[in-house]
């Protein structure tokens, strides 16, 4: 499931570059990267190389901005919050 979310995030990043609408599409990419990270953390563990990779994406400046704006701490998110949209 994490790979599916990861691929969707990449599609939104590409859309942001193509359209120039970074607020919209990077926001959507952030949502999918967040899902990717949480699912990977829950299934593979927080030290797994893929989980570390996905977290690394979320701490890039672009996505840190979205997290801060939404008052989210990615390390405190739980699967149900992220997948059901209550985060």
Buried (B, 14 or more C-beta within 10 A) or exposed (E): EBEEBBEBBEEBBEBBEEEEEBEEBBBBBBBBBBBBBBBBBBEBEEEEEBBBEBBEBBEEEBBEEBBEEEEBEBEEBEEEBBBEEEB
